[in-house]
Amino acid sequence: MAEINKTILDSLIHVKLPKGFTSPKETEHRIINGLSVPIYKYDALVIGTGAAGLRAAVELKRRNVDVLLATAGLYKGASACSGSDKQTLFTASTSKGGDNFFKLAADLSIGGCMDKDVAYVESVGSVNTLAGLQFLGLNLPEDQYGSVLRYQTDHDETGRATSCGPRTSRLMVKVLLEEVQRLEIPVLENTTALKLLVSTFSGSEDKCAGAIVSINQPTVQNKFKLGILLSANVVLATGGPGSMYRDSAYPRGCYGSLGLALDAGIMLTNIIESQFGISTARSTFPWNLSGSYVQVIPYIYSVDSVGNEINFLADYYRTTQELASNIFRKGYQWPFQSSRTLSYGSSLIDMAIFNEIHNGHCVYMDFNRNPQPVPGDAPFSLERLDVDVKQYLSNNKCDQPLPIQRLNHINPLSIELYRMHGHDISTTPLSFSINNQHMNGGIEIDIWGESSLKGCFAVGEVAGTHGVTRPGGAALNSGQVFGVRVAQKITNNLKLNTQQAELANEYIPSVFGEIISYCEKSITSAKISLSEIQDIIRKRMSDKAGFIVAAKDIKDELSAALQLFSEIEKNGIKINDANQLTDLLLWKHFALTSSAVLSMLHYYISAGGGSRGARIVLDEQGDAVPSDRYGIINKWRFRSEKMQDREKKYLITWSNGTFHNRTRLINPAVNLDGVFFEKNWPDFLLGKIYL
């Protein structure tokens, strides 16, 4: 890529997002508990403006649904602000021999704990959603025959990945925002959902009826900045809980809405399944160091408190070839995976990095030096690498002497990206660590994206569609597929007039009273400050519920988390004034969400659950143990995975002050043997496919 015009390269990195959107008009103003409250009423409400939420809104508007987009930050969040060396979109392959939807579905769910009907939906839906993005202007790379170019990513043995470069998801956001402008979809900015409204009439099914929100705009006259969004069809598209972790690769301000969902009694699933990997931190420039960054095989080292440089990976691998080849493999084996700590695999690197940081050392990646040799072994050489590594470098003519030269050859965009954020990796080593990057679990949904609360849907990372592992880029695909499907389902609901949700007259004043009372209590009598709560939760989630979990500690950590939430619920969190109401409730939700993760971890581990995916469960009686070049590492002895656990999904709800954990078998693979055109066309025409 080094020969490509700089203007072209810049267009793939410096992605400007459109500005100027249609503002919604208030339906009415109402005096509630003495407050003047703006009310907006729409047929559908989408909360969140990442790629998934924008797709849902666009698809709803295309179907003539009166939809409102509400967002805490229009240009914030993971879709607009995150990425990697070449950020991946994972779909059915349209290159060479084509693809098989059943095989793709099997590959999406191969890690276990994923409903196989959902995997098939994501598989077959990927073709249309990809084409839709291209229609909107997403410039995916093609060959001269019109086939989208593909490559291999993590958890991908076939090569279904494609990319527009480091900012793929931001480019998706760009074309979708341009469509939001064109369709004149109203956007309510600086708006955060605080509580879901639920219609609970005796004798009828509970239904979602909208949300109480904070609207941080001058036009909102009440001091709490409260507003009401009424809709019988609510789509949560708020992303993952990145701010819940101290060590996080998420951009700032990523809260998700899992606590919001738990508070409304909505079922969550698989929230113990996440992704962790090497990246630069949120405090600098949060970015995954996957793909090209490590495939050029830079030197990874640490520096102790007195400035001594340590070639620490040389203590873990037996030869320089083994060390260098595993650095390379972090490119497409980027997420930590417990099984890859064995047999001198690539995730031993993650454990080694964690150990260095735990010992107070800083870890760096130097692109101006090749890996230093393992003591007693030959120096690094491009000729002395494992076969798969040599083949990749040879195929890409990546034979330059230094890592920075190799990186400039295969992906100059990755260098420019850090330069534009204040760090020149061509001259200065890059500090990095192991960070939380994605939650695979989330809100339990069906094949139409609907949660356990009727009328409440979830798309994108907040939806728990994935299992233990997933191919890189599968999350972007899932958000697009379900963005389309929730629009289809909601449109059908409106056509049949089946989704009306009425609220009792006293309901909203009662909920407002609870929120106001809690805020005032937090101002006047709470003892624990907001910053203290943030530090406690983030430290616990990174140190005790991160990618390394000690089985013996989980019960005590759960007890401490529940005690903290009880204190917060009873006495509030110390804030200065009503302007901090949003942060107050977001961190109350995080206290609940973090407790839910620990509750599910305790439930899983107590039943004998072992290490899998991105979490290693350390256990002195464990049956698996990694080794370094000196022998076994007993302090990292762990439980291996129980394969039968892959056949179950883990579910949790919160009601009456208690978590309720259970499992269910995953939904089986789709059987289409009885599906025929003439037989099944009427089901489509009559809307029976949505039942």
N, C-alpha and C positions, 0 to 999 in steps of 0.2 A: 504493500500500500504506500510505500514511501514515495513513489513517483506520482501520486495523485495530487492534483492542484490543491493548494492550501485552502482556497475558497470553498471547495467541495467538502474538505475535511472539517472546516470550521462550521459549516451548516449542520453537521451531524452532532456537534458538541454545543455550540452556542444557540440553543433552541429557545427562541422567544415565544412566549405564549400570548395569545390574543387578549385584548382588554376591551371592556365596554360591553356589558350584558344587559338584557332586559330586566328591570327591577319589578318585583311582584307588587300588586296592589292589595292593600289590606281589605279583607272581606267586611270586617267590622271592628269596632272598639268596644270593649266591655269593661265595666267596673267590677273587679273581683277582689274581695277582701280589702277594699279601699284603694286598689291599684288600677290605673288605666292600662289595660292590656290589649295589644294588637292581636287580632285573630286572622289567620289565613286559612282558607278552605279550598282544597283541591281534590280531584279524583285520585291522584297518586302523589306521593311524597318520596323523593329520593334524598337520603341524608348522606352526604359525602360526594366529593368531586374528583376522585381518582378515576383511573381508566374504567373500572367496573361500573361505578355509579354513573359516570357520564354516558356509558354505553346504554345502561338501563333507561336513563332519561331520554336519550335520543330515540331509542326504539319505541318507547311509550308515546312520544310526541308524533313519531311517524305513523302511529296507529290512531292518531287524533285523540289521545288521552290528555286531559288537562293536568299537566304535571308541574310540580315545583321542585327545584333543586335547592337544597339548603346545605351550607358548607361553613365550617369553622375557618377555613383558609383556602381560598380558591387555587392558589399556586403552591400549596404545601402538600405534605404527605409523601408516601413512598413512590407512587406512580410518577409524580412530577419531579421528585428530588433524589431518587435512588437509582442505582445501576451497577454496572460492573465493566470489565474490559470490553466485552461485547454482550450487552444485555439480551437475554434469550427469550424468544417466543416459541413455544413448543406446540406443534400442531401435527395433524396428519400430513405425512410427507407427500408432496406432489412431484417429486423428482424421480428420475430413473424408473424403477419398477412400481411406483405408486405405493399404496399402503393397504393395510387390512384393518378395518375399524375394530374388529374383535381382538386382533393382536395388539393394537394400540391401547385399547381399553385394559387388556391384561397387563400391559407394561405400565400403564398409569397406576394400577392398583397392586403391583407386584410386591410392594413393601408390606402389604396387609393393612387391615383395619379401615379399608375404604370400600364403600358400597360399590358393587360391580355394575349396577345399573347406572349410577352416577358417572362412573368411569366411561361407560359406553356413550352416555349423553355428551360428555366432554369430548369424546373421540369423534363422533359423527358430527357434532355441532361445530367442530373446529374449522371445517372447510368453509362453511358459510360465514362464520364470524371473521375469519382471516380475509375472505374476499370482500366483506363489508368494510374492513379497515383499509384495504387497498382502494376500494371505491371512494372512500373519504379522502384519500391522498397519502396514506402511509406508503412510503417508497421502499418496499422490501426488495432486496437484491434478487435479480433473476439472471438466468443464462439467456443466450440468444434465441432459445426455443420457447421462452415464457415460463420456464420452470423455476420456482423459488429455490435459491441456493440453500443448502443445508450443511450442518456439521454436527458433531457429537458433543453432548453436554453431560452434566452429572446425572447419574441414574438413567443413562440412555445408551443402550447397546446398539441402537439402530441408526442413529443420526437423523433425528427429526427436528433439530433445532435450527432456527433462523434468527436473524438479527438485523437491526438498522445501525448497529454500533453501540457505544456505551449508553446512549440515551433513548433506547427503544421505547420504554414506557412513557417517557416525556414526549416523544414524538406522537405516540398514541393519544396522549392527553391533548396535544396540540390540535390534531385533526378532529378530535371529538369536540373540543371547545369551539372550534370554528363551525362545526355543525350545530352546536347549541346556539351560537350566535345567529346562524342562518335560519334556524327554526324558531327563533325568538322565544326560547324556553326561559321563563323567569328564574333568576338566581338570587336567593336570599343569602347574602354574605355575612361573615362574622357571627355565625349562628351555630350554637352547640346544643345538641339534644341532652336534656337533663333527666327526663322521665317519660317513658312511653305511657300513653293513655290507653286504658283497657276497658272495653265494654263488658260488664259482668252482670247481666241480668239473669235472674233465677230461671232455670229451665232451658236456657239457651247456651250455646258454646261461646266461650270467651273470644272476643275479637279485638284486634288492634284498631284504635280510633284516631291515632295521631301521636303528637308529642308535645310536651311542655319544653320550651327551649329558652336559652338566653340569646338575646339579639343585641350585640354590642354596636348599636348604631344610635346617633343623636336623636333620631325620630322616636325612639322608644322612651316614653316619659317616666315610667316607674323606676325607682332607684335600683331595683333588682334586675332591671333589663329583661324581664320575663315576657314571653310571648307564647302563643298557642298556634300550632299547626294541626289543623283537623284534616284527616284523611283516613278512609277505610282501607287504603293500600299503602303501606309504608315499606320502603326498601332501605335496609341498613347497608351502607357501602362505605364504612368508616375506617377500613383497614385494620391492621394488627396493633397489639398493645406494646409498641416499641418503647414507650417512655417508662414502662414498668420495670425495665432492667437498667442497671447502672452501666453495664457493658453492652452497648447496643450499636448496631449498624444502621438503625433507623434514623431518618432526619428528626430534628426536634419537633415536639408537639404531636407525636403519634400516639393517640389514646385508644383508638378503636371504640367499641361499644359493647364489649362482653359483660361488663358490670351493669350497664344499662339493661341488657337482655336478661341477665340473672335476676335483677331487681323486679323485672316484669314476669318472672316465673318461666322464662323461655329456657328450653333445654339446650345445653352445650354438649359438644362431643370432642373427644380426642385432644383436649387442651393440654395434655402432657407431651404432645408431639410438636416439636419445633425444629428450626434449623439454626445451627451455630457454625461460624466459620471465621477464617482470618479476614480482617478488614481494618481500615482506619476508623478511628472512633468518632462518635457523635460530636465530641467536643472540638474536633478539628474539621475533618471533611469525611462524613460517613460513606464509605465506598468499599464494595467487596473486592478483595484481591484474588480474584479467580481468573480462569482462562489464561490469556496471554501474559499477565503479570508474573505468573509462576512457571508457565510453559517455556519462558526464556531462561529459566533456571538461575535466578539471582542468588547472591550469597545471603543467607539468613544467619544472624548472629545476635548476641545480647551484650549489654554493657552493665557491669555491676555498679554498686554505689560509689566506688572510688575511681571509676572510669576504665576498668580493665575490660578488654574485648574478649568474648568467650565464643568459641566455635562449638556451641552446645549440641547441635544436631550430630556432631561426630561422636558423641557419647551414646547415641541411640542406634545408629546404623553401622553395619559391619564393614562396609566398603564405601569408598567415595562414589562408585557407580550406583550402589543401592540408595545412598543418600540423595544424590542428584536426581535420579529417576523418580523418587517419591516426591521431591519438590515439584517436578514437572507434573506429576499425576494430580496434585492439588488443583490443577487447572480444570479438570473435568470430574474430580472427586472432591470438589470444594467443601461441601458440608461435612462437618465432623460425622463420622459413622463408627460406632463402637466396635464393630467387627473388624474394621480396618486398623485397629490398634494392634491386632495380632499379626504374627508372621512378618513383622517389620513392614507393615502397610503404611499408607499415606497419612492416616489419622494419628499415627504415633507422633507426627509433627505437631499436631494440635495439643496433644498431652504435654509434649516437651515445652512448647511455648507457654502453656498455662503454668507449668512448673517454674519456668524462669521468672515469670511475672509474679507468681506467688512468693518467690524468694527475693522480691524487690528489685529485679533486674528489668531493664527496658529492652525490648526486642525490636530489631531493625531488619529491613530488606534493602540490600545494596545492589543497585543495578549496574554499578561500575566494576564489580568484582564477581568472578565466578566462585562457586562454592569452594571453600578451603577443604583440603583432603582430610579423610579419617586418618588419625595417627598410624603410621606404619604402612599405609597404602599409597598407591600412586596418585599423583595430582589429577584434578578434574580434566576431562577431555571429552569433546563432543563425539569422539570415536569410541568412547568407552561408556556407553549408556545401554539400558535395556532396549530390546528390539522395538517395542511399541513407541518408545520415546525417539529413538533414532529415525524410525519411519516417518513420524509426524514432522520432525525437524527437516528431514530430507525432502518430504513432499512440499513443504512450504519454503524450501531454499533458505532455511534459517541456520546458516553456518558461520555467521559473523563471530568474531573473537569474544566480544563482551555482551553481557545480557542487555545493556541499554541499546546496543547496536542491533541486536536481534529483535528487541521490542520495537524499535523504530522501523525495522523492516516489515514486521508482520502486523503491527497495530500502532502506528504513530498517534492515533487518537487517544490511546490510553496515557500517553506521556503528556499531551496537551491538556487533558482533563485535569490532572493534578496541578499543572502549571497555572491554569486559570483559577484554581482555588488556593494559590499561594505557595505551592510546593513544587520545586523543580527536581523531579526524580532523576534527571540526567546529570545532576551535580551533587545532590544531597541524599543520603540514605533516608528511608521512609520508616517512621515508627508505626507499629501496628500491634494488634492483639486479637484475642478470640472474642467474638461478639454475637449476641442474639440477632438473628436476621429475619426470621419469618416464623409465623405460627401456622402449622399445617391444620390444626384443629380449629374449632370455633363454634358458631351456631349450627346446631343440627338442622339440616334442610332436606326436603324431598327432591325428586327429580325436576320440579318446577321452581326450586329455590325458596319454597315456603317453609317457615319455621313451625315450631309446635304451637305458636300463637297464631291463629288464623288471621290472615291479612297482613302479617309481618313477614317480610322476605329478607334474605341476606345474600349479598353477592360480593365477590372479591375475597380478600384475606379474612374478613370477619366471618365468612361462611366456612363451616368445617367440612369442606368437601374432600380434603386430602387424607391420606393415611399416614403411616409411619414415615415413609419416604415419598418423594415425587421427583420426576425429571425436572431439571432446571427449565424454567419458562412455562411449566404446566400451570402455575398459579395465574399468570397473565392470561393464558388461554381460558382457564376456568371462569375468571371474572367476565370475559367477553361472552362466553357461551351462556352463562346464567344471566348476564345483562339482557340478552335477547329473550331467554325463556321466561323470566319474570314479567317482561313486557307482554309476552303472549298470554300468560296466565291472567294477569291483571286485566287485560283487554277483554278476555272472555268473561271474567267476573263482572265487569261493568256492563257488558252486553246482556248478561243474564240477570243483572241487578241483584246478585247474590251476596254482595259484600258490604252491605250497609251496616254501620256500627253506631248505635245511639248511646249517649252517655246520660246517666241519671243527673238530674238537676243539681244535686248537692255534691256530685263527684269532683268536679274541677275546683270549686272553692275549698273542698277538703284537702285535695292534693296541694293546692297553692298554700294553704295554711301550714301544712307539714314542711314544705320547702322553706317558707319564710321563717317559721319557728326555729328550724334547724340552723338556718343562717344566723339568726339573731343570737341563738345559744352559742354558736361558734365564735361570734364576735365578743360576747360578754363573759363567758365562763369556761371555755375550753382551755385545757392546759398544754396539749401537745401542738407545736406549731406545724404549719404546712411544710416547711423545709425539713423538719425532723421526720415527719411522716414519709416524705419523699425519700429521704436517705435510708430509713429503716426498710421500706418495701424494696427499693432498688438493690440494696446490699443483700437482703435475704434472697431475692430472686436470682441474682447473679452468682452469689457464693454458695447457696444451698439448693437452688432449684434450677441451676443452669445446665450446661452440658455434662457436668460431673455432679452426681448425686450420691451421697453416702446413705445406704439403706438404714443404718442405725440412727441417723439424725432426723429422718423425715417426720416421725411422730412428734418430736419436740418442736420442730419448726412449724408444723401445722398448728399445734397448740398455741404457740406464740403468735402466729398470724391471726387465729380466731380471737385470741384475747385482745389483740390490737384492734380488730374490726369492732369487737364489742365495745371497747372504750370509745372508738370513733363514733359509733352509732349512738351511744348513750350521751356522750359529752361534747361531741363535735370535734372540729379541728380549728385551732386558733388562727383566725384571720383578722385583718384590720378593719375591713368595712365590706359593704354589700358588693363592691366592685370585684371582690374575689370569690363571689358565689360560684362561678363556673369552675374555677380551680378546686374549690372546696368539694363540689359534688363529683368532679372527675377523679379526685384522689380518694374519695370515699368509695367510688366504683372500683378503683384499682386495689384498694384494701380488700374488697370483696372478691375481685378477680384473682388476685394472688393467693388468697385463701382457697379458692376453688381449684387452682392448679395444684396446690399442695395437698388438698383433700383427695383429688383424683390420683396423684402420685402415691399417697399413702394407701389408698384403696388398691391400686395396681401392685405396689411392692408387697403389701401385706398378703396378697394372694399368690405370692411367689413370682411376680413379674420380674423380668430381667432386663438387661441392657439391649437396646435396639434403637435404630435410627440415630438421632442426634443426642441421645442421652446414654451415658454409661453409669450403671448402678454398682457402685463399689460395695464389696461385701467380703469380709475376712474369710468367709466360708465359700466364696465364689468358686466356680468351676473353670474359670478362664483367667489367664494372666498374661499381660504383654511382657515382652523381653526387650532389653537393649543389648548392646554388644558385650556387656559384662555378664549378662544372665537375666533371670526373671526379675520383674519389678513388683514385689509383693504388695507394696502400698497401693498398687493399681489393680489388684485382684478384683474381679467383678463377676457378677451373675451373667450368664449367657441368656439369650432370649429363649422363651418357651414358644416353640413354633405354633402351638395351638392357639396362642393369644392373637395371632394374626387374623383369625377367623372371627374376631369380636370387635365391636366398637365400644368405646367407653363413654358413658353418658352421665351427666350431672345436672341436677336442678337445685334451686334454692327456694325453700318455702318454710314459713313459720320459724325462721331463724336457724334452719338446719340444712346442711347439704345432704342430698340424696344421690348416691352413686349406684350405678348398675351397669350391666353390659347387655348387649344384644348381638346376635349373629349378624354378620354383614349380609346385605342383600345379594342374592346370587347373580350370576351373569345373565344377561338378556338372552332369551330364546325367541328367535324370530321365525321359527319354522311354520307357525300358523298365521303369519302375516302375509296377506295378498292384496293387490290393488283393489279389485272390485269389492272384496269383503270388507276392507278397512277404510275405504274412502268415506263411507257414511259417518264413521266415528269422528273423522276429521271435520266434516261439514257440520255435524251436530255438536261439536265441542266435547265429545265424550273422551277425547284423548287427555283432557285436563282433569278428569275425575280421579 
